[in-house]
Structures are given as C-alpha cells and as structure tokens.
Amino acid sequence: MCEDIQYCTWFGVFTIKNEKVVDCNLFPKDVHKLAKLMEERTAAFSGSKTCCIDMVNLAISQGVVNTAKEYYNLLQDVMLEVVKNKIRTQWTKDVQIIQVASTIDELDKIINLLQERLNTGYSIHFPEHGMHALKLAELITTYGSRNNIPADHALYEKAISSTGMNLTDQEEQLLQALAANILHLYKLRGESEDYLNHTLPQFAPNLTCILGANLAARMISLVGSLEKLSEKPASTIQVTGASKALFKHLRKHAPAPKHGIIYQHPLVKNAPYKLRGKTSRALAGKIAISARIDYHNGSLNPQIEQDLKKRITQIKG
C-alpha cells in the first residue's frame, strides 16, 4: 500500500495516495502572490517530495483553471511577474547615486559652455564688467543692460563710462533669459549635490568619510557600483579614472600613472609632486577597505580616517 505523498506545485500543495488527491491546499489565484511564493521558495515548495503527475490535468481537476490554454496563460503571467520582481530587486541605491553624479558632470559641462557664451555676449555690451560665472549671471538677470545698474553699485562708474555697444530691447531680453537659465542650472546642480551629501553618508559612510560625498559618488560611478568597488584591489582603485594614461603606458611605454580620479582629493592634490605616488597608494588602500565595509553594511569606523592621517604624516616625515 502506497504512503501519502505531499506534492508541491506552483498553484498549491497536494496530498496524493494511490495516484489520487486526498487533500489539497490551493494557493490564492493571484499572479502577484503566486510569483512571490515561487521566488521566496517557501516551506511548501522546498520540503516536498516529487511525484509523476500531470500538472495540467491536476490544475483542471481541482478547479484552478478550466482548460489547458487557461493553465498555460496563468503560468506565463506568473513567470513574467517573477522575472519582473527579480529585475526590480537588482536596482540598488547606488544606481540612483550614479545617475545624480553623472548629472552633475553633465551640468558642469553645460554651465561652462553657456557661461562662456554669456560672457562673450555681455562683454560686447559691457567689456569692463570684470565678473565671471555665477556673479555675472546674477548681475545680468537683475539689471540687464549696463544702463540699469544703480549709482550705489560697485560697477556704476565703469558702466556709465563703458566703451561697449548699446543693446536693443530684444538683445537685452535674450541675455537676461540666458542668464536666468544658467542660474536655474546652478540651482539644479546645488540640489543634486545636496542629494549626494544627504544620501552618501547613509549608503557608504566610511567611503564618504574618506573621500567626501561628491568624490565618493564619482568613484562609484566610474566603477559601476559599490559592490564592484568593494571587489577592486587598491592598485586598481589608485588609477581608476586614468584609463587614457594607463593605456598609453601599456602601449607606448609612457610613465605609469600615479593616480586617477583620486587626484581630486586634497591629500593628493596638495601633496608635493614626489610624494603623490605614495599618498595615492595610501588613500587607495583606505578606499578599498572602506568600500568593503560599506558594502557589507558595516557602520562608520573612525579608525580608518585616523590611520590614513597617520600614514600621510609618516609619508611627509
């Protein structure tokens, strides 16, 4: 006499004896719930024995579906939902961090181009202004033509004696519109930096402590993710961002690069030229340690920064 066999399917759990269903526990006929049960591998799936049985006929006989076509349509919907859930779980916080870091880089390029155009256009009208970047955009947005600069302004004397050509109303409006858009881009850039300053200390506290939010975000962006960064050796991290110099070294026997993007760190940038290699190696080593701790959900460890400072002192001494 055959013993009872508990048989798990994607739509329910069945107790079978002598090839007949003696008990059943059907799962809710809901695509989302069925998909969740599949991907989580609940106890109902993992602890059961296998049995040779026609699952299509079993589903029809137990009232799960009415026809074979309905069975396969439901199975297809469930499997598609499983795939969607797996794709959703692949998105992590560093994906958004990478997007914001790339946005800042693109904004810098756009702002620089527009500022150059604004400076050139306004200098034809007021060549003596002597202002640049944000301050020039604010000046033009506020006053427009040099003729509108008030007497109590620092540029008033230069404005009334300027040798520049006069602007038509339309030209003035165009310059003010360009300046206003540049200010808007500055605001967007500032909001993006605020996001990084708020998010990075929570997502990668040790890496942020060593590099700062902006540089930490750019390092993650260059590598691809915090996980990939945690897998990199210090020697690779040291030259990350210096791919052109590295290939030039490999192909044309040029000097090997001492640093990549970490050159933007004050410790490297302000170090004497002869000490930049050692400083870069020390910093890269701490970045590697910090990334591994952060990826494995470690908390902030102030000792890493302290050890880095001690090492830098030794290098300088």
C-alpha positions in Angstrom: 0.0 0.0 0.0 1.4 3.4 -1.0 2.1 6.0 1.6 0.8 9.5 1.4 3.0 11.8 -0.7 2.9 15.6 -0.3 3.3 17.1 -3.7 4.0 20.8 -4.2 3.2 22.7 -7.4 3.3 26.4 -8.2 -0.5 26.6 -7.7 -0.9 24.5 -4.5 0.1 21.7 -2.2 -1.5 18.3 -2.7 -1.5 15.1 -0.7 -1.6 12.1 -3.0 -2.3 8.5 -2.2 -2.5 5.7 -4.8 -2.3 8.4 -7.5 -5.4 10.1 -6.2 -5.6 13.5 -4.5 -6.8 13.0 -0.9 -6.2 16.5 0.3 -5.2 19.9 -1.2 -4.3 23.4 -0.2 -4.7 25.7 -3.2 -2.7 29.0 -3.3 -4.7 32.2 -4.0 -5.3 32.6 -7.7 -3.4 35.8 -7.8 -0.5 36.4 -10.1 1.5 38.6 -7.7 1.0 36.2 -4.7 1.9 33.1 -6.8 5.0 34.8 -8.1 6.0 35.8 -4.6 5.6 32.2 -3.4 7.8 31.0 -6.3 10.7 33.3 -5.8 10.8 33.1 -2.0 10.9 29.3 -2.1 8.6 28.9 0.9 8.5 25.7 3.0 5.6 24.4 0.9 7.9 24.3 -2.1 11.2 23.2 -0.5 10.2 20.4 1.7 8.0 18.3 -0.5 8.6 15.1 -2.4 8.4 14.8 -6.2 5.8 12.7 -7.9 5.0 11.8 -11.5 1.7 13.6 -12.2 0.2 15.7 -15.0 0.1 19.2 -13.5 -2.2 20.5 -16.2 -4.9 17.9 -15.5 -4.3 18.3 -11.8 -5.0 22.0 -12.0 -8.1 21.4 -14.1 -9.5 18.7 -11.8 -9.0 20.8 -8.7 -10.7 23.8 -10.3 -7.7 26.1 -10.6 -8.3 26.5 -14.3 -10.9 25.3 -16.7 -8.7 24.5 -19.8 -5.2 23.7 -20.7 -4.9 27.1 -22.5 -6.0 28.9 -19.3 -3.4 26.9 -17.4 -0.5 28.0 -19.6 -1.7 31.6 -19.8 -1.8 31.8 -16.0 1.6 30.1 -15.7 3.0 32.6 -18.3 1.7 35.5 -16.3 3.2 34.2 -13.1 6.6 33.6 -14.6 6.6 37.1 -16.1 5.9 38.5 -12.7 8.7 36.5 -11.2 11.1 37.9 -13.8 9.8 41.5 -13.1 10.4 41.1 -9.4 13.9 39.9 -10.0 14.6 42.9 -12.2 13.2 45.2 -9.5 15.5 43.7 -6.8 18.5 44.4 -9.0 18.1 48.2 -8.6 20.0 49.5 -5.7 20.6 52.9 -4.2 24.0 53.3 -6.0 22.2 53.2 -9.3 20.5 56.5 -8.4 23.7 57.9 -6.9 25.5 57.1 -10.2 22.8 58.9 -12.1 23.0 62.0 -9.9 26.8 62.1 -10.1 26.6 61.9 -13.9 24.0 64.6 -13.9 26.4 66.9 -12.0 29.2 66.2 -14.5 26.9 67.0 -17.4 25.6 70.1 -15.8 29.2 71.3 -15.3 29.8 71.0 -19.0 26.6 72.7 -20.0 27.1 75.5 -17.5 30.6 76.2 -18.6 29.6 76.4 -22.3 26.6 78.7 -21.5 28.7 80.9 -19.2 31.3 81.3 -22.0 28.6 82.3 -24.4 27.0 84.7 -21.8 30.4 86.3 -21.0 31.2 86.8 -24.7 27.8 88.3 -25.5 27.7 90.7 -22.5 31.3 91.7 -22.9 30.4 93.3 -26.3 28.0 95.5 -24.4 30.0 96.0 -21.2 33.6 94.8 -21.6 34.7 96.4 -18.3 32.4 94.3 -16.0 35.2 92.0 -14.8 32.8 89.4 -13.5 32.5 85.7 -14.2 30.3 82.6 -13.7 27.5 82.9 -11.1 28.1 86.6 -10.2 27.9 87.6 -13.9 24.6 85.7 -14.4 23.2 87.3 -11.3 24.2 90.8 -12.5 22.6 90.3 -15.9 19.4 88.7 -14.5 19.0 91.6 -12.1 19.9 94.6 -14.2 20.2 93.6 -17.8 21.7 96.5 -19.7 24.6 98.4 -18.0 22.4 101.5 -18.2 20.2 99.9 -15.5 23.0 99.5 -12.9 22.2 101.8 -9.9 24.5 104.5 -8.6 25.3 102.7 -5.4 26.6 99.6 -7.3 30.3 98.9 -7.4 30.2 98.8 -11.2 28.3 102.0 -11.7 31.3 104.2 -12.6 32.5 101.6 -15.1 29.0 101.2 -16.6 28.5 104.9 -17.3 31.9 105.2 -19.0 31.9 101.9 -20.8 33.1 101.7 -24.4 30.7 98.8 -25.3 28.0 98.9 -27.8 24.4 99.5 -26.8 21.8 96.7 -26.6 18.4 96.7 -28.2 15.5 95.6 -26.0 15.4 92.2 -27.7 19.1 91.6 -27.2 18.8 92.6 -23.5 15.9 90.1 -23.1 17.9 87.3 -24.7 20.9 87.9 -22.5 18.7 88.0 -19.4 16.9 84.8 -20.4 20.2 83.1 -20.9 21.5 84.3 -17.5 18.3 83.2 -15.8 18.7 79.7 -17.3 22.3 79.5 -16.1 21.1 80.4 -12.6 18.5 77.7 -12.8 21.1 75.1 -13.8 23.2 76.3 -10.8 20.3 75.7 -8.6 19.7 72.2 -10.1 23.4 71.4 -9.5 23.2 72.5 -5.9 20.1 70.4 -5.3 21.9 67.4 -6.8 24.9 68.0 -4.6 22.5 68.2 -1.6 21.1 64.8 -2.5 24.6 63.3 -2.6 25.5 64.9 0.7 22.4 63.5 2.3 22.4 60.1 0.7 26.1 59.1 0.6 26.8 59.2 4.4 23.9 56.7 4.9 24.7 54.5 1.9 28.5 54.4 2.2 29.5 56.1 5.5 33.2 55.1 5.5 33.8 55.9 1.8 32.2 59.3 2.3 34.3 60.0 5.4 37.5 59.3 3.4 36.5 60.9 0.0 33.6 63.3 0.7 30.2 62.8 -0.9 31.0 64.2 -4.4 34.2 62.3 -5.0 32.8 59.1 -3.4 29.8 59.3 -5.9 32.1 59.8 -8.8 34.3 56.8 -7.8 31.2 54.6 -7.5 30.0 55.9 -10.9 33.3 55.2 -12.6 33.5 51.6 -11.3 29.8 50.8 -11.8 28.5 50.1 -8.3 29.6 49.9 -4.7 29.8 46.1 -5.0 32.2 46.3 -7.9 34.3 48.9 -6.0 34.5 46.6 -3.0 35.9 43.9 -5.2 38.7 46.1 -6.6 42.2 45.9 -5.2 43.8 49.1 -4.0 46.2 49.2 -7.0 43.2 49.3 -9.4 41.4 51.9 -7.4 44.5 54.1 -7.4 44.4 54.5 -11.2 40.7 54.4 -11.7 39.8 57.3 -14.0 43.2 57.4 -15.6 42.4 54.9 -18.4 44.0 57.0 -21.2 47.2 57.4 -19.3 47.2 53.7 -18.4 46.7 52.5 -22.0 49.4 55.0 -23.1 51.7 53.4 -20.6 50.9 49.9 -21.8 51.2 50.6 -25.5 53.8 53.4 -25.8 55.9 52.7 -22.7 55.0 56.1 -21.2 55.4 56.6 -17.5 52.8 54.7 -15.4 50.1 57.0 -13.9 50.4 57.6 -10.2 46.7 58.4 -9.7 43.3 58.6 -11.4 40.3 60.4 -10.1 41.6 60.4 -6.5 43.9 63.2 -7.6 40.9 65.5 -6.8 41.3 64.6 -3.2 43.1 67.4 -1.2 45.6 65.0 0.3 46.8 64.0 -3.2 46.3 67.3 -5.0 48.2 69.3 -2.3 50.9 66.8 -1.8 54.4 67.5 -3.2 54.9 66.0 -6.6 57.4 63.4 -5.4 55.1 62.2 -2.7 51.9 62.0 -4.8 52.5 58.3 -5.6 52.9 57.2 -2.0 50.0 59.4 -1.0 47.8 57.9 -3.7 48.6 54.4 -2.6 47.8 55.2 1.0 44.5 56.7 0.0 43.6 53.9 -2.4 44.2 51.3 0.3 41.8 53.1 2.7 39.2 53.4 -0.1 39.4 49.7 -0.7 38.8 48.9 3.0 36.0 51.5 3.3 34.2 50.2 0.3 34.3 46.6 1.6 33.0 47.6 5.0 30.2 49.7 3.5 29.1 47.1 1.0 28.7 44.5 3.8 26.6 47.0 5.7 29.3 48.0 8.2 28.9 51.1 10.4 31.1 54.1 10.3 34.6 53.3 11.6 36.6 56.5 12.5 39.7 54.4 12.9 40.1 54.2 9.1 40.4 58.0 8.8 42.8 58.2 11.7 45.0 55.5 10.2 45.1 57.4 6.9 46.1 60.6 8.7 48.9 58.8 10.5 50.1 57.3 7.2 50.1 60.6 5.5 52.1 62.1 8.4 54.7 59.3 8.0 54.9 59.9 4.3 55.5 63.6 4.8 58.0 63.0 7.6 
